[in-house]
Amino acid sequence: MRILLDACVPRRLANELLGHEVQTVPAMGWADLDDGPLLDVMAGLFDVLVTVDKNLPKQQRLYTRPFGVIVLRAKTNRLADLLPLVAMLRATLQDVRPGEVQELTG
């Protein structure tokens, strides 16, 4: 699976997603893009966007997108706070469909 980690997600989370092709927004050179243009440019290149931006589903029309979105909801976006969600994240990656938003809370 081709996974894009949003700029607000620690890049070291990629180490927890072995077996997947994981890139980050900054590594792709897209850190300056607002949400809409980011979603446009990633279409066709990635299967899933992983973010901690809980407002993204309210601000963007995601149901028309050719990729799924997983929103991680933790106390902070620090890696230590996100690690407890990794098992749920791995399982959700198997089920998320294009245009679908899954929120994971820890």
C-alpha positions in Angstrom: 0.0 0.0 0.0 1.2 3.5 -0.8 0.9 5.7 2.3 1.4 9.5 2.6 2.0 10.8 6.1 0.8 14.4 6.4 3.2 17.1 7.5 1.7 17.1 11.0 2.5 13.4 11.5 6.0 12.5 12.8 8.1 11.0 9.9 9.3 8.3 12.3 5.8 6.8 12.3 6.9 5.3 8.9 9.2 2.9 10.8 6.0 1.3 12.3 4.5 0.6 8.9 6.9 -1.9 7.5 5.7 -3.7 4.4 4.1 -0.5 3.0 5.6 2.2 0.8 5.5 5.3 3.0 6.4 8.8 2.1 5.9 12.1 4.0 4.5 15.4 2.7 7.8 17.2 3.3 9.9 14.5 1.6 7.6 14.8 -1.5 8.3 18.6 -1.6 4.6 19.4 -0.8 5.0 21.0 2.7 3.9 24.4 1.4 0.7 23.1 -0.1 -2.7 23.8 1.5 -5.0 20.9 2.1 -7.0 21.1 -1.2 -4.0 21.3 -3.5 -2.2 18.6 -1.5 -5.2 16.2 -1.9 -5.2 17.0 -5.6 -1.5 16.3 -6.2 -1.4 13.1 -4.2 -4.4 11.6 -6.2 -3.2 8.6 -8.2 0.1 8.4 -6.3 -1.0 7.2 -2.9 -3.7 4.9 -1.5 -4.0 6.5 1.9 -3.3 9.8 3.7 -2.5 9.5 7.4 -3.1 12.7 9.3 -3.8 14.1 12.8 -5.8 17.0 11.3 -9.3 16.2 12.8 -10.7 19.2 10.8 -9.7 17.8 7.4 -12.9 15.7 6.9 -15.0 18.7 7.7 -13.1 21.1 5.4 -12.6 18.9 2.4 -14.8 16.7 0.2 -13.0 13.5 0.7 -15.7 11.1 -0.5 -14.8 11.9 -4.1 -11.1 11.2 -3.7 -9.4 8.1 -5.1 -7.7 7.4 -1.7 -8.7 6.8 1.8 -7.9 9.1 4.8 -7.0 7.9 8.3 -7.2 10.5 11.1 -5.2 9.6 14.2 -6.7 11.2 17.3 -4.3 11.2 20.2 -3.4 13.6 23.0 -0.7 15.2 20.8 0.9 14.5 17.5 4.1 13.4 19.2 5.3 9.9 18.2 5.0 8.7 21.8 1.3 9.6 21.9 0.6 8.1 18.4 2.4 4.7 19.0 -0.6 3.2 20.9 -2.6 3.7 17.7 -0.2 1.8 15.5 -1.9 -1.6 15.8 -5.3 -0.1 14.9 -3.7 1.9 12.1 -2.2 -1.3 10.6 -5.5 -3.1 10.8 -7.4 -0.1 9.3 -5.0 0.1 6.4 -6.3 -3.2 5.2 -9.9 -2.0 5.1 -9.9 1.7 4.2 -11.4 2.4 0.8 -11.1 5.3 -1.6 -13.2 8.2 -0.5 -13.5 6.8 3.0 -12.4 8.5 6.3 -11.5 6.4 9.3 -10.8 8.1 12.7 -8.7 6.2 15.2 -8.8 7.3 18.8 -6.4 6.2 21.5 
